[in-house]
């Protein structure tokens, strides 16, 4: 799955949930940071990658960037990544 496909799915999810365009932008930046950090194709990501990324952010003191968006942002980001990963596993 390309980043463009991920952004399309994210845009759809944000619209379905009634979130603002700013929320889409915030989530896109957070997901892009995760994908860049992981350094591997989306299809190879798993829940451990996401957990390790959060540990990385905590260790680097950058988890505060997520706090600015509120705890719900972390939950939604996590939910989106898990949902997208589960959907990918079901398709493949």
C-alpha positions in Angstrom: 0.0 0.0 0.0 1.4 3.4 -1.0 1.3 6.5 1.2 -1.2 7.9 -1.2 -3.5 5.0 -0.6 -3.0 5.3 3.2 -3.9 9.1 3.0 -7.1 8.2 1.0 -8.1 5.7 3.6 -7.3 8.1 6.4 -9.4 10.9 4.7 -12.3 8.5 4.4 -12.1 7.5 8.0 -11.8 11.1 9.2 -14.9 12.1 7.2 -16.9 9.1 8.5 -16.0 10.0 12.1 -16.9 13.7 11.5 -13.4 15.0 12.4 -12.1 18.3 11.1 -9.6 18.8 8.3 -7.1 19.8 11.0 -7.5 16.4 12.6 -6.7 14.8 9.2 -3.6 16.9 8.9 -2.4 16.0 12.4 -3.0 12.3 11.9 -1.3 12.4 8.5 1.8 14.0 10.1 1.8 11.5 12.9 1.4 8.5 10.6 4.0 9.8 8.2 6.4 10.2 11.1 5.7 6.6 12.1 6.1 5.3 8.5 9.4 7.2 8.1 10.7 5.9 11.4 9.7 2.3 10.7 11.6 2.4 7.4 9.8 -0.6 5.9 6.8 -1.2 3.7 3.3 -0.8 5.2 2.6 -4.5 4.5 5.5 -5.5 6.8 4.4 -3.4 9.8 2.9 -5.0 12.9 1.7 -4.0 16.3 5.2 -4.3 17.7 6.4 -1.6 15.3 3.7 0.7 16.6 4.5 0.0 20.2 8.3 0.4 19.6 7.6 3.8 17.9 5.7 5.0 21.0 8.6 3.8 23.2 11.0 5.7 20.9 8.9 8.9 21.2 8.8 8.5 25.0 12.5 8.0 25.2 13.2 10.9 22.9 10.9 13.2 25.0 8.7 13.7 21.9 5.6 12.1 23.2 4.6 15.5 24.4 3.9 16.4 20.7 1.1 13.9 20.9 -0.2 15.2 24.2 -0.8 18.6 22.6 -3.3 16.8 20.4 -4.9 15.2 23.5 -5.0 11.7 24.7 -7.8 10.9 22.1 -5.4 11.6 19.3 -3.1 8.9 20.5 -6.0 6.5 20.8 -7.4 7.4 17.4 -3.9 7.1 15.8 -3.4 3.7 17.4 -6.9 2.6 16.4 -6.4 3.7 12.8 -3.1 1.8 12.5 -4.5 -1.3 14.1 -7.7 -1.2 12.0 -5.7 -0.6 8.8 -3.2 -3.4 9.6 -6.0 -5.8 10.5 -7.8 -4.9 7.2 -4.6 -5.5 5.3 -4.1 -8.9 6.9 -7.7 -9.9 6.0 -7.1 -8.9 2.4 -3.8 -10.7 2.0 
